[in-house]
Structures are given as structure tokens and as C-alpha cells.
Amino acid sequence: MENYAVEMLHITKRFPGIIANDDITIQLRKGEIHALLGENGAGKSTLMSVLFGLYQPEEGEIHVEGKKVDIRNPNDANDLGIGMVHQHFKLVECFSVLDNIILGVEPVKGAFLDKDQARGKVEELSKRYGLQVDLDAKIEDITVGMQQRTEILKMLYRDNDILIFDEPTAVLTPQEISELMQIMHNLAAEGKSILFISHKLAEIMEVADRCSVLRKGKYIGTVETKDVTPADLSRMMVGRDVKAKVDKEDAKPTEVVLDVKGMSVASKRHKKNAVNNVSFQVRRGEIVCIAGIDGNGQTELVYGLSGLEPLSAGTISMCGKDITKLPIRKRSIMGMSHIPEDRHKHGLVLDYSLEDNIVLQRYFEPEFTSPLGFLKRKNIRAYAERLIEQFDVRSGQGPITITRAMSGGNQQKAIIAREIDKKPELLIAVQPTRGLDVGAIEYIHKQLVEQRDAGKGVLLVSLELDEVMNVSDRILVIFEGEIVGEFDPKKVTVEELGLYMAGAKREGKA
Amino acid sequence: MKKNNLLKNSGVQSLIASLICIIIGLFVGYIALLIINAEGAGKAIVTLIKNFLYYPSKPAQLKYLGNTLVKTAPLLMCALSVLFANKAGLFNIGAAGQYVVGAGACLYLALALKMPWWVCLLGAIVAGALLGALSGLLKTAFNVNEVISCIMFNWISLYCVNMLLANVKESTSPYTLPLKANNASALLPDLGLGAFFTKNNYVTIAIPLAVITAVAIWVLLEKTKLGYELKATGNNKNAAKYAGMKENRNIILTMAIAGALAGMAAALLYLTGYEQWSTSQSSVPGMGFNGIAAAFLGGLNPIGAIFSSYFIQHITAGGAYVDKTMYCAQVSDFICALIIYLCGFVLFMKTAMNRSITKREEKAAAKNKEGGNA
């Protein structure tokens, strides 16, 4: 009988119309780092939510330290020594690091906080595990990496022995990632048991002892990482071989389609410009990628380009015409297509049918609206059916499916179909593959390259370094609202890019 | 399976939810009557439901059915005003005030300027539209929530209209001059419709006009580019902006159309001569507010609103016949208010129904799976 910290046995969790977890068994040994691998929608988050008491499974049981337990809410989980670092940190921005760590379990002397005692304990923990933090800094002023270390200290301060990391590397630079790996090794060496959720193979190979794979809600298997190759894991995850590289020829850029000069966009959150004096060009036949860590002005840059936000300085021209002051509709008609970052916020009217969303950028054209202002429903249906067929958008009821009921991947395909079929001169794609599975990502990358080869300018904004390196012809790195470097993806390494993304290096301005 | 599909249809759900709310409302009303005076409760609630059927003779029944319809028309218009704004994501609680300026405009045009009925009708529509547009403008230009500005405009309009109409009131009463005696040309034509209701002179083109407007609003919302844009703005204004729709223009336009509908509501009542405006009233007429209840009871559908408006007017009129020796005069208003209040729970009922259906489906799915495994 092996000694397990946590066993999740035959867990089944259903949601309306889908079985998120179908008879899944995961056993976490004491002191091991156990990776949980799966595509988006494979059921990893659901499974962790079950362990953390956020969902109750219909079937199966959970054992902690060999005893059957009933986890009804996160407090139960905490009492059992289970802690979690969420993908999106749960920190109070305007509190100090120390305050955040003790929040909820504050030590008191009479009616007053006893922060000295807490400080001693946190300092001791931070030294023991090599977790560098500035206890008195406010969360809003520190780096994402330090925020994550704060989250880890929160778990340790609560004496949690079972630690769950939910995609912890998504927001980190390569340097921060390797630091995190070291921290995880330290924690495991001290006897903590770690569940590590990820879909990045390299990290799993580097840090995990064992790896369990989920696919479409089903348990595929558990392997020792030393016995397998990344390709093996990938096959287990996707169920087939996946090409890591995007097939494409070298770019043959021609005339300039987008010319941005000295562009600044004011920030809504602080007094500084979110985008500060940025200049660049996009030519026909090339994919230019804006790389950077989330929150460095990419969102505002795109808002400024698409017309969602006004510029505070600078000019934008497209196909040789100044569009700085033009409204969104005019830019769209002139040939700008925009695959937005947030498909639910901007990209779709979720309660509209699929066909109504497909014509969202063109409903006013004579093809779809009569001179008297009546919609030409027949033409809309025919057009939607053509795009659904051509772009393989899958849905329950075809054109009349309410978009909310569609999967994320197919929602995204619908947007891409709409934006590409508009025959744009310039295609702006912002994180077009976010939250999609490998198959859909492949498809979307192919579409972007096709657009490039058809002589369009493509501006890709991405947080995924793999995507940046694979798809782009030219890389611009953005840091704190400024372009700090320009690279050829064939001549630069991921580590080099990381240094620029983190602000450690920047090119001298010409 | 088929039964479930039918239940999942949004229209069917709205209908069932509305009927359930009506039944609960009547039941709670009955209990309230029991508490006030147990003896007459049964009879009173039946009276309420019977409305014009209270009269034994057929001609009298028809005549009073006519009266109920006369007041249904403006209620329907107010309901349309509320639901139209709602489709674009706005809450037009200002229908009451737009109704008031509509009344002020049409009565002043009719009595002071002696205009014919169609000018008065247009005047009411324009007045309501302007006030609605003003709320829209305040929202777009200064980010003033339309609910706040509308409530304030309700009161401002009431006192302004009271002042304006004081010029055309009867010397001995606070009521405006009767239309028939002072400017019969301002009365809405009846095209012989009154004859169907035992020579009820108040039955005019107002009633078919309101129904036609309801259909027109349905067409506008479902079939036109404008409806597509307004609903997109209401559902997700970020996506509407992303698609290049003019959000500000659409907000002002929506409020103007909603205001026009509420302004027209007033003309459809006061130009029949059925009521005279009291220049001493110190509360905003309830018509606009009842429009909110009618809109929700009708499932926020223009066609549904035709029936819900009639129902609300039906029990309100029925309330007048409740035995005044057993219940004080306000009791009918009280009961109607209770029922209308519960009508507001339609959306809640709909959500609850949906949840129970999904739960049942989940259970069935689980059962099927077990069966498959066995």
C-alpha cells in the first residue's frame, strides 16, 4: 500500500450536455510533483475545482492521507491542508504583500493585529524555500512573478501540504519560469506534494516526476516523465501527432499597409500613457507580431488602431490614408479586420444567433439590408451557411444556434470567418488562439499564413512565445507601452526575447 | 422529449410564466381580501375577474367592454414604450413623464389652439419624443443614468403640464374643458367602431391604432436593420461599438422612439374625451408605471403586450365594481396593484422553469447512462 497525499478515485462530474470529468482517478504521492496535462476543455480545471470544494462530483470519492473526506467548500479544502495558486491571482491590489499573506488568518493580540509574529513566520518561510518577496511593497507595485511568490507564501503560511498550481507559468517570463521551477523543486524536497496543471510539455518534462493526462474529460493515463518523450505526452494529450511548426515560406513583404507614427493612448488605470510614442509599420505579405507580457499596453494599442479608444498623440495611416480620426465603421469599410482579444466582450453578441453574428460587420451592406432598412433574411442565411461550411464552424442548430451555446473554439472560428471573409487589407488578430485546443490553433495559424500569402498585412498580438516564434515574420517586443526591440524570429532565441519582454534589456532608440 | 422541446421554446415559456404569475397574483389578492373582510372575499375576486360581465344585459356588457378597451389602448402604448427601450438595454421609467407631456401637448393644441385631432396627435408624439430624447442626450453627453433623469422629468413634466393646462381649464373645477363642447374636431374619429359597443362614443380608432403600432414595433425590432442594431446595443454594447454602430445616436434614438410611444399613449386617451386632465393632481398618472408591469407580463414582446395590457386594464376596471359597503374604495386599486406587482415576477418564473427543465434533463441523462452500463 503506497502512501498517497491525495487520491481522487473515479471522479465523475457532469454539466448540462457535457461530462466534464468521466471516471477520473489521480493519485498524488507524498513529496512528488505531479503534472496534470490536457488541452483546454479537457477537464483539468473542473477536476481541481472538485478537489478544492468548488464543485461536488456526482460519483467517486476523495481520500486525503488515506482517509475518505467530504470537501464541500474551499474552507474544508484548506482545513485538509490543500492550497491553490489560481491562474488569476486572488490578491488585494492595494494591500502590502504581508497583509495579503495573513489575510483571513491574521494573528491577534487582544483586539489588535500582531504583525510582528506573522512577519517572523513569513520571513522564515521565504528563506527556507527561496521565495524572494518584499513584504512591505504593495501588490500593485510588484512584478507578476513576485505576486505569484506571494500566493505561494499564502499557502505555506497556512501550513498547506498539498499545493495546486493552476497554469502558473502562463503569465511569467522565461526567467521567472525557471525560478518557479526551482521553487517547486525546493517545496517538493521539503515534503510538500504538488499538483501542477499545465499544457506546456517542456515545463512538465523539466519539473514533474509523474504526469497524468486527460483528454475530453476522460483519463488517458499516468506516466513517469523520465520514461517518456515530449512527443509521447503530446500524442496522449491530443490523441494524434501534432505538427509543432507552422508550414510557411519566407515572407515577401511589399508596400506598407499600416503606418503608425508616435502613437500614444492614455491609460484608464494610471496617469501614464498605456501606449507611449509607438511607431511601426506593417507591410503587405508579412505577419508582424507584437510580443509581450500581458498588461504592457497591447490591449490599448489595438483599441487605438481599431478606433475603440482615441489616441492622445500620433497618427495612424492605412493604405496611405490618414485614419487617425476616422470612426470604427469607416476603418472597417476601408479594409481593417479585427479579431478581438475578448470574444465575449467585443467579438460576439452572445444572445444573437450565429448568422446574426456572422453579419455583425456587414449587416448594413446592400446585400443584407434593403434601401428601406429591412434586413434581407434570406441573404443573411445563405451567407452564414456558406461561411459555416467554408470555415467548418460547428454548432447545434446551424445558422440559428444561439452563439452562447457554442463552444469557445467554434465561436472563435465564427469570428475569424467573419473577419477574413470581409476581404481585409489589414488583419489585426489579438490572441486569436487563446483558450483553444491544439487542433483549432493549428487551423487558425494556417488561416493567418494564408492571409499573408494572399498579400494582406497581418498584425498579430500574442502572449504565447511559441506562437510568436512560429507564426511571425517580424517580432516587435512591447514593454510598459513602448516598443523595446525588433527581431527576426529566425535569429532570436526565446530567452533573448524574454529579457526584452521583462524590461531587462532594450534596444537603443534610433 | 417533444414536450420538453415545446417547454424550452422561449415564447411558450413566457406565456406559461405569465399565466402562473396571474394565478398567483389573483390568489394572493384573494387572501388579502379574506384578511380585510372574509365574508365578501369570494364574491369580490369574482367581480374583479368578471369586470364588464358584472352587467346582466348584453348591450351593457358590450358598452363597458368598450370602456375597458378605451383605456387598454394607452396602457398598451406605454407598455410598448417600456419594452422598446428595454430591448436596447435602457429602462424607460420615464414613460410616465412622456405620457404627461403628451397629454399636455395634445390638450393644449386641442383646447387653446383649436387644432384638428391629427395635429394634436402629432403634437403629443413629438412632445413625448423630445422628452425621451432629452433623457437619452443626458445619458450620452453627461453619463446621467436614464432612470434618474427620467424620474426627475416625470415630476418636472407633471407640474409644467399642470401650469400649461390651467389656461384651458373649466372655471369652476380643476379639470380641462370637455373636448366635445369646445373643439369636436380634436376628437379622434371613430369610423363607426362605437356602434359595435352599444354606441360607446369613446371607442375610436385609438384602439386599432394601438394594436397596429404594436405590430409595427414588432416588425421594427425583428425585421429591420435598426432593430438589429438596437438589440445588439442592448445585449452587448461593447460588441456594438466594436462593429462600428453609433452607440450614442442609438441611445438617443431609442429614447426618442420610446418617448414618442408614451406621448402617443396620452393622445389616444385624452383625444377620445373619455377623461379630462385634472390640473390639481399632485402625483404622476400611473399609466406609464403600469406600462412597466404590462411590458414584463407580456414577456417583453410587443404582441404579448397586447394581451397583458388588456388583462391589467380588465382587472383594474373590474375593481370598480367591488362592493363598496364591504371594502373601502381603495381596495380595488390595492388588489390590482398586488396582481400587477406579482406580474413583475415573470422573468423570475421563466428562470426557475428553465432551471427545473435542465435539472430534469441532467437526471434523465444520468439514468440513461446507468442503463447503458448495466
Chai-1 contact restraints between the chains, C-beta under 6 A:
chainA,res_idxA,chainB,res_idxB,connection_type,confidence,min_distance_angstrom,max_distance_angstrom,comment,restraint_id
A,P16,B,T358,contact,1.0,0.0,6.0,A-B,restraint_1
A,P16,B,E362,contact,1.0,0.0,6.0,A-B,restraint_2
A,I328,B,G244,contact,1.0,0.0,6.0,A-B,restraint_3
A,R329,B,G244,contact,1.0,0.0,6.0,A-B,restraint_4
A,S332,B,G244,contact,1.0,0.0,6.0,A-B,restraint_5
A,K345,B,N238,contact,1.0,0.0,6.0,A-B,restraint_6
A,H346,B,N238,contact,1.0,0.0,6.0,A-B,restraint_7
A,H346,B,A239,contact,1.0,0.0,6.0,A-B,restraint_8
A,H346,B,Y242,contact,1.0,0.0,6.0,A-B,restraint_9
A,V349,B,A232,contact,1.0,0.0,6.0,A-B,restraint_10
A,V349,B,N235,contact,1.0,0.0,6.0,A-B,restraint_11
A,V349,B,N236,contact,1.0,0.0,6.0,A-B,restraint_12
A,V349,B,A239,contact,1.0,0.0,6.0,A-B,restraint_13
A,D351,B,N235,contact,1.0,0.0,6.0,A-B,restraint_14
A,L360,B,A243,contact,1.0,0.0,6.0,A-B,restraint_15
A,Q361,B,A243,contact,1.0,0.0,6.0,A-B,restraint_16
A,Y363,B,Y228,contact,1.0,0.0,6.0,A-B,restraint_17
A,T369,B,K225,contact,1.0,0.0,6.0,A-B,restraint_18
A,G373,B,T224,contact,1.0,0.0,6.0,A-B,restraint_19
A,G373,B,K225,contact,1.0,0.0,6.0,A-B,restraint_20
A,F374,B,K223,contact,1.0,0.0,6.0,A-B,restraint_21
A,F374,B,T224,contact,1.0,0.0,6.0,A-B,restraint_22
A,L375,B,K225,contact,1.0,0.0,6.0,A-B,restraint_23
